[in-house]
Amino acid sequence: MHRIRSLGGLLLLALALAASACASSTSSSSAAAPSSVAPAFPTTIEAANGPLTLETMPTKIVSLSPTATEMLFAVGAGDQVAAVDSYSDYPAEAPTTDIAAYEPNVEAIAAYQPDLVVYTYDPGDLQKSLDKLHIPALMQPAAVTIDDVYAQLLQTGQVTGHETEAQAQVDDLQAQVAAVVADVGDAGAGMTYYYELDDTYYSLTSETFVGNLLGQLGLTNIADEAKGASSGYPQLSAEYIVAADPDLILLADTKCCGQDAASVANRPGWGGLKAVMHDGVVELDDDIASRWGPRIVQLLEQVGQAVKAQAAA
Amino acid sequence: MKHASQLESAPLTQERARPPAPRARRRAVRWTVVGVAVLFVSVLIGLFAGAVRIPPMSILGWMVGDGNLTEQQRAILAQLRLPRVVLAGLVGAALSVSGCAYQAAFRNPLADPYLLGSAAGAGLGATIVIVLGAAEAPFALPAAAFLGALMGVGLAYLMASTRAAGRTSTSLLLGGVAVASFLTAVQTYVQQRNTSDLREVYAFILGRLGTGGWHEVLLALPWVVLASAVLLASRRLLEVLSLGDLEAASLGAHVARDRAIVVIAASLATAAAVAVAGLIGFVGLIVPHAVRMATGASHRLVVGLSLLFGASFLILCDVLARTVVAPGELPIGVITAMIGAPFFAFVLRRSGGAR
C-alpha cells in the first residue's frame, strides 16, 4: 500500500520538479552522503550519545523506538532487525516484542544478543547498562526539524550498510514534501490551525517538530500565543480556542482519546466554530503524527488537502 | 449531646470557656455571612477572568439578562466559563466538607478525602475504563471513577471490621492505607501493561476542570448536595466523634454507626468530585484546618464554613490556573498546592497552631 503511495509521490515529485526549482535540495543532500558505494564497515559515526564504532554490519538490531523501527525498514535494513519494542507496530513485518521502550529491561534486550540497539529515550541507565554488556547503542533523539529526520535516515543507513537506499529515501521524502508544499502554494497563507494532542486541549507550538512541519504550509498556529506556557506543548484554555476560531482543527488524538469531528462538534461551545461548520476538522493518525519517520509526509499531505479544501470553500 | 460542645471547647482559650450560646451564635452568623460574601465575590472573579478578555460591564449586563455580547462571547460565558466556575465551586465544596468530616471522624489532622482509598479506587476505575477503550461512552469515565472510589472505601471498611479490632478509627485508617496501596499497585500494573493510554490516565489523575461543562455539574450536583446535607445535619455528631471513641461512647454515641454515616456521606461527595474532576490534592486537607484556625470555631460550624470557603478556594485557584499563563493553562493541582501550602503556613502561624 505505501509502495503505491510513494510511487504516487514520485509522480508528484516529477511534476513538482518540472514546475519549481528544487534542484538545491537534491544537490545538498547528495553532498551530505559522500560515499555510498564503498564497503562501509568498520565504521565510526558521531551519534547523539557519542562516537559509535561498528566493526561489522549489524544483523541483530534491537529497536526501542517506533520511529527508529520505521526508519530501519525504510532504508532496507528490515532483515537485520531482531526485535523491536512494543509500540513499534509499523511496518507490519516488524518483529514486535513486549520490550517496553519507556522502561526497557536490559536483560530482555540482551537476550536477543543484539549487535546494535537503537533508542530514543534513556530513562536512566540504559546506556550505562548496554555499555557494561558491550552492546553498541545508537541514540536518535526526537527530531526538531525535518532536517533532523533526513539526518537520522542517513545515519540509519550508514550504521546498517544501506547508505544508498537511505539517500534515495531522503531524496524521495524531500521531493514529496516539496511537492505538497508546492501543491498547497499560498492557499495556507493567513489560515490558522489548532493542533490537538489530547482531549484536555494539550497542543503544540510552531517550535515543535510537527509545528515546524506544518509551518511549511504557511499556516499560523494558535498555540503560539501560549509559547511561554511550556516547552512547546502548552495546554490551552477551551475559551481561547473558541475565541481564536481556527480555520482548521487537527486532531492527533483520534486513537488515544477517541476524538473525531462529531465529538468535537458536540463539545459545549464548539458547535459554532468555523472549522466545525465548514469541514475543517481533520482526523489525523496519532501514531504517524507522533513519530518523525518517513510517514510524516502522509501527515503533511493530509493537512495539505484540508488546507486546499478550506481555501476553495 | 448538649454538654459535648462545652467539653470540646475546654482546652482552648479563656474567651472560649465562657458560656457559648449568644457569642457562638453571633460568630456563626458573622462567619457565615463572610463565607457567602467571599463565595459571591469568587464567583464574580471567576466569571470576569479568563483567557479571553470580555468587558466586566458586559458580563454584568449578561447576568441580569441583557447586554451587548457577541454570539461567541455568550457561548464562552454560558458554556465554558460559568459551568467551570460552578464545577470548581462544587468540587471545592465537596472535597473540603469531606476533608472536614474525615478529620473529625478519625481524629486525625492529616486525614484528607482521599485517605480511605477513594483516590486509588477512582484511579483504578478510570484506568480500567480508559484501557478498555470505553472512556468515550457517555458517563463511562465518571461512573467508573465514582464506583471505584466507593469500592475503595468499602474495601477499607471490610478490612477494618475484623472481630478483634472492631471498627475503631485506627483500624479503619490502617485498612484504608492498605487498600489504597493495593489499589494503586493494581492501577499502576494495568497502566504499565497499556502504556499507550498513559496520557489519558495521567490527564485523569492530575485533575482537571478545563474540560468540564454543565454535564459534569449535573453529574456531581445531586451527590454533593445529598452528602453535604447529611454532613451538615451530623455536625454535632462530628463534634462528638472528634473527642475519641471512648469519650463519644460515654456521651451516648453509637460510635461505629455514627462514624459509618459520616464516612459514607463524605465518601459519596469525594467520589462525585473525583469522578468529574480527577484528583485535586490539598483542598480537602487544608481548607477545614484553615477555616478552623481562622475562625476558632468548633467542628459544628466548620462543616458549613468548609463548604463555603472550599468552594471559593477552588474557584480562585482555578482562576489562577487559567490566567497565569493564558492562553495556556496550569494543572489545577499545582495551583492548589502552591497557593495552599504557604497560605496554610500563614494561617498556622497566625493562629499560634491552635487546633
Interface residues (C-beta under 8 A of the other chain):
Chain A: S86 Y87 A100 Y102 E103 L197 D198 D199 T200 Y201 E225 A226 G228 A229 S230 P234 Q235 L236 S237 A238 E239 Y240 V242 A243 A244 D245 K255 C256 C257 G258 S263 R267 P268 G269 G272
Chain B: G50 A51 V52 E71 Q72 A75 I76 A78 Q79 L80 R81 P83 G133 A135 E136 Q192 T195 S196 D197 R199 E200 A203 R208 G210 T211 G213 W214 H215 R322 V325 A326 P327 G328 E329 L330 P331
